[in-house]
């Protein structure tokens, strides 16, 4: 099966993967240091710096300064939580092998094929004014959900389109005989 589109979509969403022979191994997410430093660490450091400067100079806290400090802390901690959530959702190893999906997580290793997969489900949720989070789950025959992918984007339509594409790709990969993937 041609994996070039799969690989480009994984790259676009900054989801770590590797290709070994005919296998695609998704997981062990890499840390995006540019985002981590620029959108999480620098705002927190700036807020701490402003607080320190005001305290050391016995300055008065004005309303706008307090609002700015709160805003910087909020931006920093929000982006830090987004980075952590994305890393956690893509941290488990998922291996796409010959008509099977192997999922290795803290609870063990599972091998899924067309006989023990019931369906794939995906969901998109707005998490702030400009960000939508998408998650794709494999549903096994015992109704257990196994997270396959998680990513975010600025456009809900793109998130839903990519989730549907990933779902259909995996259905074709394991040759599952179901209709269209479910949208939660």
N, C-alpha and C positions, 0 to 999 in steps of 0.2 A: 504494500500500500504506500502510495506517495505521501511523504510526511512534510513536504516543504511548506505547505500552508499552515499545518499544525505548528511547525517550528516558528514561522513568522508571527503567528498569533501569540505564542508563548513569549517570544522576545518582546513583542509590543507591550504585553502586560508585565514584563520584567519578572517572569516566572522561570526559575532556574530549571534547566533540563540538560541532559546529555544524550548522545546517540552512540550506541555500541552495537555494531553489526546491524541487525534489523530491529533492535529494541530501542525504544525511547524511554528514558528514565527521567521522571519529573519529580522534583523535590529538593530538599535541603536548600531552601531559599537563600540566595545571597543577599547580603545587606547592601542597600543602595546608599552609600556613604554621602553622596551629594545631597540627596533628599534628607537624610538623617541630620547632617550638619546644618544645611541651609534652612530647613523648615521646622526642625525640632530643637536642636541644641542652641543655635544662635539666638532665637527669640527668648529662650529661657535664660541664657547668659546675659542678654541685653536687659531683661527685666530685673535680674539680680544686680546687674551693674547700676541701673538707675536707682534701685532701692538702696544700695550701698552708698552711692554718691550723696543721696539726700540725707541719709542717716549720719554719715561722716561730716557733712557740712551743716548739720543741725537745721536743715531746710524744712520748710512746711510742706506737707503733702497737699497739693491742690487737686481739685476734682479731676481735671484732665490728665494729670500725671498718674493718679491712682487708676483711672480708666485705662491709660496706656499700659501700665504695668500689668493690670489684670488681662488686658487683651494679649500682650506678649506671652504671658504665662499660658493663657488659654490656647493660643495658636501652637505654642511649643508642645504642650502636653497632648493636645488633640492629634497633632501630626505624629508624635511619638507613639500614641496608642494605635493609630492607623498602620504605622510601619510594623508594630508588634503583631497586630491582628493578621496582616497579610503574610508575615513570616510564619505564623502559627498555622494558617490555613493551607500553606503550601510546603510545610516542613516534612510531612510524612512522604516516604518514597512510594511513587506509583510507577510501575513498569508496564509499558505496553509491549507485550510479546506477541507471539503468533496466536491470534484470536483469543487472547486472555489479557486481563488486567490484574496485576499483582499489587496489592496494597500492603505496605509494611508500616505499622504504627506502634504506639506504646503497648497495645493490647495483643499484638501478635502479627502474623503474616497471613494474608488471605489471598486466595487465587480465585478470580471470578471469570466465568465464561458464559456462553449463552444459556447454559443449563441452570446456573444459580444466580443470575441477575434477573430481577423482576422489571426494573425500570431505571431511568435516570430522571432526576428532578433538579430544577434550578430555580433560583430566586434572585431578585434584584431589589435592593432596599436603599432608599435615600438616607444618607447618614449626615449630610449637611447641605447647605444651599447649592453647592457645586459638585458634590461627590455622591456617586452611587456605588454600592458594594454588591458584587455578584458572587454567588456560590453555586457550585455544581456538585451534586451528590449522586452516588450509586446506591440504589435500593436493592438489597439482596432478597432472596426468597423468604427470609425470616423477618422481613420488614425493617431491618437495621439499615441506618444511613451511614455511608462512608463518604467523607468529603474527598472529592477528587481535585477540585480547583477552587480558588478564591482570588478575586482581584477587584480593583475599583477603577472607575473612569468618571469623567465629567458629564457624560451623556448617557442617560438611561437606555436610549435606543441602542447604542453601541454595546452596552453591557448585555442587554437581552439578546441582541443578534449574535454576539460572540458566545454566550452561554448556549444558545440554541445550536450554533455551529459545532461547539465542542461536544454537546450531547449527541448530535447526529453522527459526528465523526466516531465517537466511542461505540455507538450502536452498530455502525457499519464495521468497526474494527473487530468486535466480538461476534458479529453476524447475529445480533439479537433480533428476534422476530416480533417486534412491537410496532405500533404506529408511530405517532409523533411524540417527542419528549414532552413531559408535563412541565408546565410553568406554575410554580406555587403562587 
